[in-house]
Amino acid sequence: MLIRRGEFDRVREILYHPEDPNISLFGPTIYPAELLLARSHLAFMAGDLDAAVAMSEQVLAQAGVADQLRIASRLILALAALRRVDVNAASSHMQMIADDAFMGRLTVLTGQCAWVNARVREAQWGTEGVAPFMEELVDFGPVSRNVFLSQSAAAPWLVRSALKTDQKSMARQAVKIAQKLAGMNPHHQTLAASALHAKGLFEQNLDDMWHAAETQLQPWTRASAMEDIGKCMALERSQQDQAVRILERSADTYISAGAPRDVLRIKKRLWDLGVRHHQSRWRISPQRAIVDLTETEIKVAQLVAQGMTNTQTAKHLFLSPHTVAYHLKKIFPKLQVSSRVELARVWTDIVVSGTESLEVIARRAHSTSANERSG
């Protein structure tokens, strides 16, 4: 609950002093799996995805872990994968708990599962993919309430999705639920900010969205509110300069929330506004970037960065030009670039700052990929 409310400092005090029963939410004893899961949740919400993933995987590796802890770990792993735009991994984690849903083992986690499933469907098929489920998400039933209470981004996301699919009544209902839950929990600042964000989106009220961004304690949701403000302001020619500044702040906040892939969307918006000086801003570290690439993607990126065309790269690697183009579509978001010129610049940084050879990194990537397939 404290994590959801954005009280990260208080949670760190509790979770990293488990030997003191006087400040433990879990009583005198905190079991290792429970402690790891709580720390993983904190790391995810604070934007440290690497730590969140590592600790959730440790929970799963322990023998005899309770169903709820195992399911919650999978949910964190799925959310981390979504934030990194690894839809296949997110979908895989959700498939691994499909039997739990079928057998009714989700209990209090039904809302979180519904939220992650909705986000996975959106990533796979766009907003239209979640449209059939919109009504259930705003019916104020147990699952609906749990989604709104557990996810600060849920209300604005539902409003945004409903308006995009021309379901204005659904958007209005999402605002009402958010406001009702905020009223029922008067000391829950993130709920209040979420309700204000949803209302501002629905009414296109910049004042409400500004207040939501200023009071929202959850970093990713705060970045989302600033992005929505920037989008609205960009529609007015006289406000476009300010829109650029707001979008830049949004991108910086996404980075602090461990969501560098969301910055690609911001960079595209800035490009549309005529901003051309952000080719290298908000870039993840070279070594962290390259480990996300497969062996073939590394080879393709290296050759294209050297100036080869798709046809030349294809001949060199005994691939088709179509396959090379497909790999580039995967490489660009992983390296946070949108053109071959940016790829060349980023690749130079990787080669210069890398502590290992590209061949070593490629072998590790290949080994990791092979292990995942065999697993």
Phi, psi and omega in degrees: 000319179295323178296315180299328180278357177082015180272065188295321181297317178297319181293319178299320179300321181285309189286334182257016170224052185292345181287345181262105183295341183287340180242017181263130176288343189258009182093189184300330184240130173249116181290146186308313182296320179295318180295315179299317181295317179297318178294324178297317178298316178299314181299319179297312183293331180276354175098004179266082185293323181300315180293320180299314181296314182300316182287323176295322178294326176295322177299314181294332182283345181281141180284144174070024180292136180300151183306313184297323179291320179296315180296315180298323178296318178297322180295318178296318179297321179293317179295320178296320178295320178297318180296332178268005180061038172255080187294323180299317179295318179300314179297321179297317179297321180290325177296329181290344177247013179298321179295327178296320178295318181297322183269004176075027182268005184281324181042251187287352183264010183298321180295315179298320178296319179298319180297311182295318178299320179297317180292324177295315179298321178297318180294329182277319188233008179082184183301327180299334181292336180256352182305319181296341183257000184302318184298321179291332180282347180236027182267001180062023173280183183303317181293315180301313180297320181294324177298311182296321183285328185268342185234109182294339180272354188296309184300307178298324179297317180295318177299313181299315181292318181295318180294324180294328179261017175059041176244070186298324180295325177293319179298316179298319179295322178298319178297316181298317179297314180301317180293321181295314181293324177296321178293327179283343181232071190298340182260009182264093188296323182293325177294317179297316179294321179296317179296320179292322177298314180298315179297316179299320178296314183296319183265359185053046182258107183295325180299316178297317181293323176299313181297322178297315181296322183286334185254350181288127182270340180278120186304311184295318180292326176295319177298321179296319179296318179294324177297317179297322177298313180300320179298316180295316182291330181294341180287338179259119184304322183290344183250008187293326178297319178291325178300320179300315181296320179293318179295324177296318177297321178299315180297318178299321181288323175301319179298316180294337178272006179074029182236062182297333181292330177295338181293333178302321179294320178295317180299323178294319179295319178295321177299317179296335179271005176090010180275128186235011188249027183243027183300323185250000181284150178062030180273140175286162183297146183305313183295323179291327181290315189288332182292347177280348183272147173280172180301314181293321179297323178297316180295317179296313181300319182297316182289318179294322178296335178279356176106004180288146173282171177300321180294316179295318178297318180299315180296319182295323184258005181058044176240173173269152176304326178297320179293321177298316179298321178297315180296322179296324177298330178278325184290315186307306180294328180295325181261004179059046176234162181231007180205166178292328179295315178296321179300315180299319181294315180296320182295327175298317178299320181297314182294319183290317187268350184294136178269347178237159177287157178298328180295320179295315180296320179297318179295321179295317179299318180295319180295317179298316180297319180293320178297321179296320181291318181292329179289000000 
